[in-house]
């Protein structure tokens, strides 16, 4: 049994290593978790794919995560904005020149180039029936602010804005994908927006005038690794040809095609790149179309591999730790306490830490995070199962002359097996749900649909990711319950 588990673990780790080894000849394009970034990422990927291999690692999260991925070499390029680079990434107190930005980024091995042709500045918006027209008028008003989490924490976001305009309100954190609906339903009164958001016109919002000129220009550009042009010369020439081709109106129309018409990111990007090609008008896909979409098998395979690898590794680590906790009373609380503390670390925070420590995104940090969360039930149940072996059985084994190792292997572990399997079952079911976070760092799985659904406020897409994950959890539980019954009969 132990040899089988070890073999499976080595195969899974070998698959992960093989996937990384074959990534050197692929141009990896990243994007953040909002509509425009997804669309621009697809534009870059399809442009590069005409001249070599290219892959879109979409929806990687906020600026900190996607920047860490770029610096680590997990991606080669992603769409960014000058204001974000200047104030958020480089932490400059005021806007600087493009030359100054390039000089500051060079020591990191990064560069900025290919201005795409539009300015997507931050702004605040209210409903059309509001009497507020400028940002200065917000001061002292009893208004409810619903701002995106990244905007609340950014150096060029809420902290500086509140100081410049003397705003004392306490903002409520909202995902950007649901902010418009929250404003329309009068759950909040003020939200942060991007100037090229398609929903501004749909909800007839009033964009407040930045009368003290707080926000800088956020011209769309590409942030890239300096070695990318030399590694992918043909693809980079094609990407560079995009400079200045995209207007603000065109970007708004592309965002609208995704958010309001239900078109895919890939089809919208393809239509912009080849406008002369006749395309049929897309019909918004329903739940069943999204649930059984062409990506279902790929996402299922990714999800299963992550869960299987995490559970196997958690067993290889957790069962010996549980045995140690059971046989060494002085270490018991230390081992169980450490496993419990690890599970309390917030998932996204753990992923961000792992990206910084490992210098990569994708399957490896996601797998480590899943192993961390799966450890506690395995360790705890192993310890509980061994401690629950009747004392008479131990005395009988000792009377037969069995050594401590023989007693553990032939008496205690077989009797504790049902309890240990219950812990493994708990870890496996938990891992199926937790594995959805892997999509936030480009590791795929059903969470990829969930992140897109959150970005678009698309309930059908959310369900298309949540339903398979729930079904997989139920199947996993049923499988382990069958194994438990078999183990109990053999015991």
BAVEXGU-364478 format. One record per residue (C-alpha): residue number from 1; x, y, z. Coordinates in Angstrom, 3 decimals, decimal comma. Last residue first. Layout:
BEGIN
[rec NUM [X Y Z]];
...
# end
This chain:
BEGIN
[rec 491 [-10,622 -5,273 10,238]];
[rec 490 [-11,487 -6,629 6,783]];
[rec 489 [-15,117 -5,592 7,219]];
[rec 488 [-14,051 -2,164 8,513]];
[rec 487 [-11,711 -1,655 5,550]];
[rec 486 [-14,445 -2,498 3,050]];
[rec 485 [-16,859 -0,100 4,747]];
[rec 484 [-14,206 2,619 4,718]];
[rec 483 [-13,437 2,061 1,014]];
[rec 482 [-17,136 2,471 0,207]];
[rec 481 [-17,296 5,622 2,315]];
[rec 480 [-14,223 6,880 0,469]];
[rec 479 [-15,901 6,524 -2,917]];
[rec 478 [-19,152 8,131 -1,736]];
[rec 477 [-17,258 11,130 -0,332]];
[rec 476 [-15,330 11,578 -3,558]];
[rec 475 [-18,520 11,334 -5,615]];
[rec 474 [-20,154 14,000 -3,443]];
[rec 473 [-17,121 16,292 -3,743]];
[rec 472 [-17,042 15,784 -7,522]];
[rec 471 [-20,715 16,732 -7,710]];
[rec 470 [-20,058 19,909 -5,714]];
[rec 469 [-17,097 20,865 -7,932]];
[rec 468 [-19,139 20,127 -11,068]];
[rec 467 [-21,945 22,410 -9,757]];
[rec 466 [-19,697 25,292 -8,634]];
[rec 465 [-17,974 25,954 -11,953]];
[rec 464 [-21,034 26,032 -14,213]];
[rec 463 [-22,873 27,678 -11,309]];
[rec 462 [-20,529 30,658 -11,422]];
[rec 461 [-20,843 30,783 -15,214]];
[rec 460 [-24,640 30,887 -14,935]];
[rec 459 [-24,449 33,564 -12,232]];
[rec 458 [-22,427 35,930 -14,426]];
[rec 457 [-21,241 38,884 -12,347]];
[rec 456 [-18,617 39,293 -15,085]];
[rec 455 [-15,514 39,112 -12,863]];
[rec 454 [-17,212 36,724 -10,443]];
[rec 453 [-18,277 34,403 -13,249]];
[rec 452 [-14,768 34,468 -14,690]];
[rec 451 [-13,335 33,535 -11,277]];
[rec 450 [-15,892 30,722 -10,906]];
[rec 449 [-15,160 29,297 -14,350]];
[rec 448 [-11,459 29,114 -13,561]];
[rec 447 [-12,304 27,655 -10,141]];
[rec 446 [-13,307 24,437 -11,913]];
[rec 445 [-9,641 23,616 -12,399]];
[rec 444 [-6,857 25,810 -13,705]];
[rec 443 [-3,511 26,433 -12,011]];
[rec 442 [-3,290 30,097 -13,079]];
[rec 441 [-2,908 31,764 -9,702]];
[rec 440 [-6,554 32,588 -8,964]];
[rec 439 [-7,562 29,327 -10,646]];
[rec 438 [-6,065 27,365 -7,754]];
[rec 437 [-8,744 28,794 -5,453]];
[rec 436 [-11,159 26,140 -6,767]];
[rec 435 [-8,938 23,515 -5,145]];
[rec 434 [-10,488 24,363 -1,765]];
[rec 433 [-13,760 22,670 -2,695]];
[rec 432 [-12,230 19,396 -3,884]];
[rec 431 [-9,632 19,637 -1,112]];
[rec 430 [-12,298 19,613 1,604]];
[rec 429 [-13,741 16,372 0,213]];
[rec 428 [-10,276 14,800 0,089]];
[rec 427 [-9,282 15,939 3,594]];
[rec 426 [-12,535 14,645 5,075]];
[rec 425 [-12,059 11,301 3,304]];
[rec 424 [-8,457 11,110 4,569]];
[rec 423 [-9,723 11,692 8,099]];
[rec 422 [-12,349 8,966 7,743]];
[rec 421 [-9,649 6,697 6,330]];
[rec 420 [-7,604 7,202 9,494]];
[rec 419 [-10,598 6,259 11,657]];
[rec 418 [-11,208 3,092 9,635]];
[rec 417 [-7,468 2,239 9,694]];
[rec 416 [-6,982 2,450 13,466]];
[rec 415 [-7,259 -1,322 13,930]];
[rec 414 [-4,907 -1,958 11,005]];
[rec 413 [-2,490 0,728 12,302]];
[rec 412 [-2,406 -0,598 15,870]];
[rec 411 [-1,928 -4,308 15,247]];
[rec 410 [0,428 -5,272 12,414]];
[rec 409 [2,417 -2,088 11,764]];
[rec 408 [2,341 -0,504 15,220]];
[rec 407 [2,850 -3,782 17,070]];
[rec 406 [5,656 -4,706 14,693]];
[rec 405 [7,390 -1,393 15,310]];
[rec 404 [7,019 -1,724 19,071]];
[rec 403 [8,446 -5,300 18,894]];
[rec 402 [6,082 -8,258 18,998]];
[rec 401 [6,749 -10,851 21,719]];
[rec 400 [3,305 -12,446 21,809]];
[rec 399 [2,790 -10,863 25,222]];
[rec 398 [3,365 -7,430 23,651]];
[rec 397 [0,669 -8,102 21,081]];
[rec 396 [-1,735 -9,188 23,819]];
[rec 395 [-0,897 -6,122 25,879]];
[rec 394 [-1,550 -3,841 22,893]];
[rec 393 [-4,852 -5,554 22,191]];
[rec 392 [-5,852 -5,191 25,822]];
[rec 391 [-5,124 -1,453 25,728]];
[rec 390 [-7,845 -1,023 23,120]];
[rec 389 [-6,740 0,990 20,027]];
[rec 388 [-8,255 4,467 20,380]];
[rec 387 [-4,893 6,209 20,696]];
[rec 386 [-4,019 4,892 17,237]];
[rec 385 [-7,265 6,172 15,708]];
[rec 384 [-7,059 9,573 17,404]];
[rec 383 [-3,507 10,212 16,178]];
[rec 382 [-4,353 9,160 12,632]];
[rec 381 [-7,571 11,170 12,792]];
[rec 380 [-5,775 14,351 13,871]];
[rec 379 [-2,947 14,096 11,347]];
[rec 378 [-5,239 13,363 8,387]];
[rec 377 [-7,861 15,945 9,412]];
[rec 376 [-5,167 18,637 9,886]];
[rec 375 [-3,044 18,010 6,791]];
[rec 374 [-5,534 18,807 4,017]];
[rec 373 [-5,187 22,598 4,262]];
[rec 372 [-1,388 22,489 3,988]];
[rec 371 [-1,558 19,980 1,133]];
[rec 370 [-3,923 22,284 -0,764]];
[rec 369 [-1,550 25,234 -0,331]];
[rec 368 [1,391 23,166 -1,560]];
[rec 367 [-0,582 22,078 -4,624]];
[rec 366 [-1,567 25,651 -5,488]];
[rec 365 [2,051 26,781 -5,120]];
[rec 364 [3,157 24,024 -7,560]];
[rec 363 [0,253 24,093 -10,017]];
[rec 362 [0,451 27,679 -11,247]];
[rec 361 [2,540 30,606 -10,083]];
[rec 360 [6,272 30,935 -9,595]];
[rec 359 [8,974 32,529 -7,458]];
[rec 358 [8,692 29,908 -4,743]];
[rec 357 [8,733 32,243 -1,740]];
[rec 356 [6,845 35,155 -3,339]];
[rec 355 [4,266 32,882 -4,969]];
[rec 354 [3,916 30,971 -1,695]];
[rec 353 [3,154 34,138 0,255]];
[rec 352 [0,498 35,226 -2,263]];
[rec 351 [-1,065 31,751 -2,153]];
[rec 350 [-1,151 31,786 1,652]];
[rec 349 [-2,839 35,199 1,651]];
[rec 348 [-5,402 33,938 -0,863]];
[rec 347 [-6,166 30,898 1,295]];
[rec 346 [-6,455 32,645 4,654]];
[rec 345 [-4,137 30,949 7,221]];
[rec 344 [-6,314 29,004 9,703]];
[rec 343 [-5,290 25,602 8,316]];
[rec 342 [-1,656 26,159 9,212]];
[rec 341 [-2,634 26,866 12,825]];
[rec 340 [-4,417 23,512 13,142]];
[rec 339 [-1,479 21,521 11,793]];
[rec 338 [0,856 23,363 14,201]];
[rec 337 [-1,479 22,715 17,142]];
[rec 336 [-1,772 19,003 16,350]];
[rec 335 [2,013 18,623 16,167]];
[rec 334 [2,759 20,760 19,246]];
[rec 333 [-0,093 19,238 21,249]];
[rec 332 [1,182 15,729 20,643]];
[rec 331 [4,906 16,371 21,084]];
[rec 330 [5,048 15,511 24,796]];
[rec 329 [2,669 12,591 24,309]];
[rec 328 [5,043 10,891 21,816]];
[rec 327 [3,330 7,768 20,404]];
[rec 326 [0,101 9,426 19,254]];
[rec 325 [1,682 12,638 17,957]];
[rec 324 [4,370 10,682 16,116]];
[rec 323 [1,753 8,441 14,518]];
[rec 322 [-0,188 11,537 13,438]];
[rec 321 [2,989 13,048 11,964]];
[rec 320 [3,658 9,807 10,065]];
[rec 319 [0,057 9,893 8,733]];
[rec 318 [0,201 13,605 7,820]];
[rec 317 [3,196 13,721 5,495]];
[rec 316 [2,529 10,797 3,146]];
[rec 315 [-1,206 11,281 3,648]];
[rec 314 [-1,054 14,986 2,776]];
[rec 313 [1,033 14,080 -0,277]];
[rec 312 [-1,624 11,650 -1,483]];
[rec 311 [-4,432 14,105 -0,755]];
[rec 310 [-2,727 17,009 -2,550]];
[rec 309 [-1,808 14,933 -5,602]];
[rec 308 [-5,354 13,608 -5,949]];
[rec 307 [-6,911 17,062 -5,515]];
[rec 306 [-4,592 18,748 -8,022]];
[rec 305 [-4,944 15,939 -10,556]];
[rec 304 [-8,727 15,901 -10,236]];
[rec 303 [-9,055 19,663 -10,750]];
[rec 302 [-6,786 19,723 -13,794]];
[rec 301 [-8,588 16,763 -15,365]];
[rec 300 [-11,982 18,310 -14,673]];
[rec 299 [-10,885 21,649 -16,145]];
[rec 298 [-9,696 19,960 -19,336]];
[rec 297 [-12,813 17,787 -19,557]];
[rec 296 [-15,196 20,738 -19,124]];
[rec 295 [-13,390 23,146 -21,483]];
[rec 294 [-15,632 22,376 -24,463]];
[rec 293 [-18,690 23,585 -22,533]];
[rec 292 [-20,978 21,193 -20,684]];
[rec 291 [-21,766 23,596 -17,823]];
[rec 290 [-21,598 26,665 -20,048]];
[rec 289 [-24,096 25,317 -22,555]];
[rec 288 [-26,263 23,951 -19,742]];
[rec 287 [-26,321 27,302 -17,933]];
[rec 286 [-27,283 29,327 -20,988]];
[rec 285 [-25,020 30,928 -23,567]];
[rec 284 [-25,823 34,485 -24,602]];
[rec 283 [-26,443 34,357 -28,330]];
[rec 282 [-23,631 35,488 -30,553]];
[rec 281 [-24,221 37,369 -33,762]];
[rec 280 [-22,617 35,508 -36,612]];
[rec 279 [-19,204 36,598 -37,688]];
[rec 278 [-17,946 37,687 -41,078]];
[rec 277 [-14,169 38,155 -41,135]];
[rec 276 [-13,283 41,752 -41,979]];
[rec 275 [-12,836 42,664 -38,322]];
[rec 274 [-9,933 40,233 -37,843]];
[rec 273 [-8,116 41,349 -34,674]];
[rec 272 [-11,242 42,918 -33,194]];
[rec 271 [-13,389 39,862 -33,935]];
[rec 270 [-10,730 37,536 -32,519]];
[rec 269 [-10,599 39,496 -29,254]];
[rec 268 [-14,372 39,341 -28,886]];
[rec 267 [-14,384 35,617 -29,698]];
[rec 266 [-11,674 34,851 -27,130]];
[rec 265 [-13,265 36,842 -24,315]];
[rec 264 [-16,542 35,017 -24,857]];
[rec 263 [-19,737 36,781 -25,878]];
[rec 262 [-22,547 37,298 -23,367]];
[rec 261 [-24,002 40,431 -24,939]];
[rec 260 [-23,808 42,737 -21,911]];
[rec 259 [-20,551 41,800 -20,198]];
[rec 258 [-18,555 40,372 -23,103]];
[rec 257 [-19,739 42,554 -25,990]];
[rec 256 [-19,842 45,525 -23,626]];
[rec 255 [-16,146 45,160 -22,800]];
[rec 254 [-15,381 45,084 -26,520]];
[rec 253 [-17,514 48,174 -27,135]];
[rec 252 [-15,796 50,036 -24,298]];
[rec 251 [-12,413 49,091 -25,783]];
[rec 250 [-13,491 50,375 -29,192]];
[rec 249 [-14,643 53,662 -27,697]];
[rec 248 [-11,342 54,047 -25,811]];
[rec 247 [-9,365 53,530 -29,020]];
[rec 246 [-7,146 50,525 -29,782]];
[rec 245 [-4,563 50,728 -32,566]];
[rec 244 [-1,922 52,866 -30,850]];
[rec 243 [0,639 50,079 -30,630]];
[rec 242 [-0,735 46,726 -31,793]];
[rec 241 [2,294 46,284 -34,109]];
[rec 240 [4,398 45,623 -31,004]];
[rec 239 [2,480 42,374 -30,503]];
[rec 238 [3,398 41,174 -33,994]];
[rec 237 [7,040 42,065 -33,474]];
[rec 236 [6,928 40,277 -30,107]];
[rec 235 [5,583 37,086 -31,656]];
[rec 234 [8,362 37,046 -34,256]];
[rec 233 [11,128 37,754 -31,724]];
[rec 232 [10,009 35,343 -28,957]];
[rec 231 [13,077 34,798 -26,764]];
[rec 230 [14,716 38,125 -27,699]];
[rec 229 [11,510 40,115 -27,219]];
[rec 228 [10,792 38,298 -23,900]];
[rec 227 [14,143 38,988 -22,206]];
[rec 226 [13,045 42,364 -20,881]];
[rec 225 [10,072 40,813 -19,108]];
[rec 224 [6,878 42,665 -19,906]];
[rec 223 [4,459 45,376 -18,816]];
[rec 222 [2,300 46,270 -21,796]];
[rec 221 [0,508 49,596 -22,034]];
[rec 220 [-2,958 51,042 -21,368]];
[rec 219 [-2,834 54,740 -20,500]];
[rec 218 [-3,915 55,313 -16,916]];
[rec 217 [-3,527 59,075 -16,707]];
[rec 216 [-3,211 60,410 -13,159]];
[rec 215 [-6,106 60,591 -10,671]];
[rec 214 [-6,087 63,449 -8,171]];
[rec 213 [-6,969 66,340 -10,462]];
[rec 212 [-8,682 68,469 -7,788]];
[rec 211 [-11,949 68,598 -9,760]];
[rec 210 [-12,031 64,857 -10,502]];
[rec 209 [-15,528 65,114 -11,964]];
[rec 208 [-17,917 62,419 -10,808]];
[rec 207 [-19,107 59,890 -13,382]];
[rec 206 [-22,905 59,897 -13,393]];
[rec 205 [-24,369 56,475 -14,039]];
[rec 204 [-26,876 55,573 -16,729]];
[rec 203 [-26,920 51,889 -15,710]];
[rec 202 [-26,126 50,706 -19,245]];
[rec 201 [-23,911 53,704 -19,943]];
[rec 200 [-21,541 53,009 -17,063]];
[rec 199 [-21,905 49,253 -17,598]];
[rec 198 [-19,409 49,118 -20,458]];
[rec 197 [-16,468 50,077 -18,252]];
[rec 196 [-13,925 52,140 -20,206]];
[rec 195 [-13,450 54,836 -17,559]];
[rec 194 [-12,847 52,234 -14,855]];
[rec 193 [-15,146 52,475 -11,882]];
[rec 192 [-15,136 53,086 -8,129]];
[rec 191 [-18,526 53,000 -6,444]];
[rec 190 [-20,723 55,514 -4,614]];
[rec 189 [-24,235 55,141 -3,158]];
[rec 188 [-24,345 51,549 -1,888]];
[rec 187 [-27,178 49,027 -1,461]];
[rec 186 [-29,279 51,186 -3,748]];
[rec 185 [-30,151 48,315 -6,115]];
[rec 184 [-28,374 50,138 -8,960]];
[rec 183 [-25,305 50,656 -6,790]];
[rec 182 [-25,166 46,978 -5,783]];
[rec 181 [-25,681 45,978 -9,430]];
[rec 180 [-22,778 48,162 -10,503]];
[rec 179 [-20,522 46,828 -7,722]];
[rec 178 [-21,066 43,154 -8,569]];
[rec 177 [-18,096 42,564 -10,906]];
[rec 176 [-15,845 44,997 -9,057]];
[rec 175 [-15,944 42,822 -5,941]];
[rec 174 [-17,059 44,966 -3,039]];
[rec 173 [-15,249 46,279 0,057]];
[rec 172 [-17,248 48,800 2,086]];
[rec 171 [-15,790 52,267 2,391]];
[rec 170 [-15,574 54,158 5,708]];
[rec 169 [-16,488 57,816 5,085]];
[rec 168 [-14,058 60,527 6,199]];
[rec 167 [-13,251 62,087 2,819]];
[rec 166 [-10,972 65,115 2,968]];
[rec 165 [-10,568 65,385 -0,811]];
[rec 164 [-6,821 64,785 -1,100]];
[rec 163 [-6,643 62,518 1,968]];
[rec 162 [-9,546 60,337 0,896]];
[rec 161 [-8,110 60,046 -2,617]];
[rec 160 [-4,674 59,099 -1,300]];
[rec 159 [-6,030 56,299 0,897]];
[rec 158 [-8,746 55,248 -1,630]];
[rec 157 [-6,640 54,494 -4,688]];
[rec 156 [-3,192 55,524 -5,917]];
[rec 155 [-1,470 53,719 -3,031]];
[rec 154 [-3,853 50,822 -3,538]];
[rec 153 [-5,651 49,209 -0,592]];
[rec 152 [-9,218 50,399 -1,104]];
[rec 151 [-8,834 50,192 -4,887]];
[rec 150 [-7,786 46,533 -4,618]];
[rec 149 [-10,822 45,651 -2,527]];
[rec 148 [-13,225 47,295 -4,949]];
[rec 147 [-15,217 50,168 -3,485]];
[rec 146 [-18,765 50,401 -2,140]];
[rec 145 [-19,072 53,827 -0,492]];
[rec 144 [-22,242 54,601 1,456]];
[rec 143 [-23,054 58,316 1,500]];
[rec 142 [-23,716 60,568 4,494]];
[rec 141 [-22,023 63,563 2,745]];
[rec 140 [-19,238 65,318 4,662]];
[rec 139 [-16,877 65,355 1,705]];
[rec 138 [-18,516 63,940 -1,432]];
[rec 137 [-18,889 67,403 -2,971]];
[rec 136 [-15,156 67,551 -3,690]];
[rec 135 [-15,477 64,500 -5,956]];
[rec 134 [-17,745 66,402 -8,296]];
[rec 133 [-21,366 66,030 -9,495]];
[rec 132 [-23,341 65,112 -6,368]];
[rec 131 [-27,107 65,663 -6,586]];
[rec 130 [-27,755 61,949 -7,120]];
[rec 129 [-30,547 60,893 -9,485]];
[rec 128 [-28,067 59,632 -12,110]];
[rec 127 [-26,619 57,094 -9,700]];
[rec 126 [-23,059 57,679 -8,510]];
[rec 125 [-19,608 57,145 -10,010]];
[rec 124 [-16,002 57,374 -8,870]];
[rec 123 [-13,112 57,402 -11,324]];
[rec 122 [-10,043 55,383 -12,274]];
[rec 121 [-8,507 56,065 -15,650]];
[rec 120 [-8,660 53,870 -18,709]];
[rec 119 [-6,687 55,927 -21,231]];
[rec 118 [-6,567 54,539 -24,759]];
[rec 117 [-4,039 53,862 -27,542]];
[rec 116 [-2,345 50,525 -26,925]];
[rec 115 [0,915 51,935 -25,606]];
[rec 114 [3,433 49,270 -26,684]];
[rec 113 [6,159 49,434 -24,003]];
[rec 112 [7,071 48,930 -20,350]];
[rec 111 [10,107 46,966 -19,218]];
[rec 110 [11,062 44,417 -16,585]];
[rec 109 [14,315 42,779 -15,476]];
[rec 108 [13,808 44,052 -11,935]];
[rec 107 [16,781 46,414 -12,333]];
[rec 106 [15,062 47,740 -15,518]];
[rec 105 [11,819 48,780 -13,799]];
[rec 104 [13,181 52,047 -12,348]];
[rec 103 [14,799 53,106 -15,635]];
[rec 102 [11,637 52,271 -17,570]];
[rec 101 [9,521 54,293 -15,160]];
[rec 100 [11,844 57,292 -15,440]];
[rec 99 [11,661 57,135 -19,237]];
[rec 98 [7,864 57,017 -19,081]];
[rec 97 [7,861 60,194 -17,029]];
[rec 96 [6,782 60,534 -13,409]];
[rec 95 [3,427 60,800 -11,618]];
[rec 94 [3,549 61,634 -7,897]];
[rec 93 [4,519 59,821 -4,693]];
[rec 92 [6,221 57,041 -6,627]];
[rec 91 [5,445 53,580 -5,256]];
[rec 90 [6,991 51,763 -8,260]];
[rec 89 [4,112 49,274 -8,466]];
[rec 88 [1,192 51,389 -7,219]];
[rec 87 [2,090 54,932 -8,267]];
[rec 86 [3,983 54,624 -11,551]];
[rec 85 [2,952 51,179 -12,740]];
[rec 84 [-0,694 51,737 -11,811]];
[rec 83 [-0,768 55,147 -13,467]];
[rec 82 [0,842 53,736 -16,601]];
[rec 81 [-1,713 50,953 -16,982]];
[rec 80 [-1,123 47,216 -17,378]];
[rec 79 [-1,601 44,479 -19,964]];
[rec 78 [0,497 41,359 -19,302]];
[rec 77 [3,829 39,974 -20,469]];
[rec 76 [6,184 37,051 -19,906]];
[rec 75 [4,373 34,944 -17,316]];
[rec 74 [5,776 32,518 -14,752]];
[rec 73 [9,074 34,410 -14,985]];
[rec 72 [9,239 35,241 -11,271]];
[rec 71 [8,983 38,968 -11,957]];
[rec 70 [5,880 38,414 -14,068]];
[rec 69 [4,198 36,123 -11,525]];
[rec 68 [4,922 38,596 -8,734]];
[rec 67 [3,375 41,337 -10,884]];
[rec 66 [0,255 39,200 -11,452]];
[rec 65 [-0,100 38,597 -7,717]];
[rec 64 [0,487 42,197 -6,568]];
[rec 63 [-1,734 43,707 -9,280]];
[rec 62 [-4,807 41,705 -8,306]];
[rec 61 [-5,931 38,248 -9,296]];
[rec 60 [-4,508 35,841 -11,866]];
[rec 59 [-7,594 36,032 -14,080]];
[rec 58 [-6,069 34,491 -17,171]];
[rec 57 [-2,943 32,560 -17,900]];
[rec 56 [-3,161 32,929 -21,677]];
[rec 55 [-0,808 30,635 -23,595]];
[rec 54 [1,257 31,258 -26,708]];
[rec 53 [3,133 28,972 -29,083]];
[rec 52 [4,470 30,581 -32,229]];
[rec 51 [3,798 33,351 -34,749]];
[rec 50 [0,002 33,363 -35,062]];
[rec 49 [-0,134 32,541 -31,347]];
[rec 48 [1,361 35,959 -30,521]];
[rec 47 [-1,650 37,880 -31,809]];
[rec 46 [-4,051 35,383 -30,241]];
[rec 45 [-2,335 35,716 -26,865]];
[rec 44 [-2,114 39,515 -26,968]];
[rec 43 [-5,792 39,940 -27,887]];
[rec 42 [-6,771 37,304 -25,301]];
[rec 41 [-4,926 39,182 -22,567]];
[rec 40 [-6,611 42,389 -23,687]];
[rec 39 [-10,010 40,723 -23,253]];
[rec 38 [-9,213 39,260 -19,811]];
[rec 37 [-7,777 42,609 -18,683]];
[rec 36 [-10,901 44,407 -19,835]];
[rec 35 [-13,225 42,034 -18,011]];
[rec 34 [-11,619 42,001 -14,573]];
[rec 33 [-9,441 39,440 -12,807]];
[rec 32 [-5,980 40,393 -13,966]];
[rec 31 [-4,236 39,074 -17,062]];
[rec 30 [-1,141 37,102 -17,935]];
[rec 29 [0,403 36,126 -21,273]];
[rec 28 [2,831 33,206 -21,385]];
[rec 27 [4,933 32,887 -24,528]];
[rec 26 [5,656 29,170 -24,833]];
[rec 25 [9,082 27,665 -25,563]];
[rec 24 [10,045 27,391 -21,882]];
[rec 23 [6,714 25,861 -20,783]];
[rec 22 [7,628 22,243 -21,580]];
[rec 21 [9,636 21,862 -18,378]];
[rec 20 [6,838 23,237 -16,213]];
[rec 19 [4,341 20,647 -17,434]];
[rec 18 [6,960 17,941 -16,981]];
[rec 17 [7,485 18,991 -13,370]];
[rec 16 [3,772 18,786 -12,625]];
[rec 15 [3,532 15,400 -14,333]];
[rec 14 [6,531 14,160 -12,359]];
[rec 13 [4,872 15,298 -9,156]];
[rec 12 [1,813 13,248 -10,073]];
[rec 11 [3,864 10,191 -10,990]];
[rec 10 [5,956 10,463 -7,819]];
[rec 9 [2,811 10,693 -5,682]];
[rec 8 [1,240 7,690 -7,394]];
[rec 7 [4,407 5,620 -6,849]];
[rec 6 [4,558 6,622 -3,179]];
[rec 5 [0,916 5,640 -2,677]];
[rec 4 [1,525 2,267 -4,318]];
[rec 3 [4,668 1,637 -2,268]];
[rec 2 [2,785 2,391 0,958]];
[rec 1 [0,000 0,000 0,000]];
# end
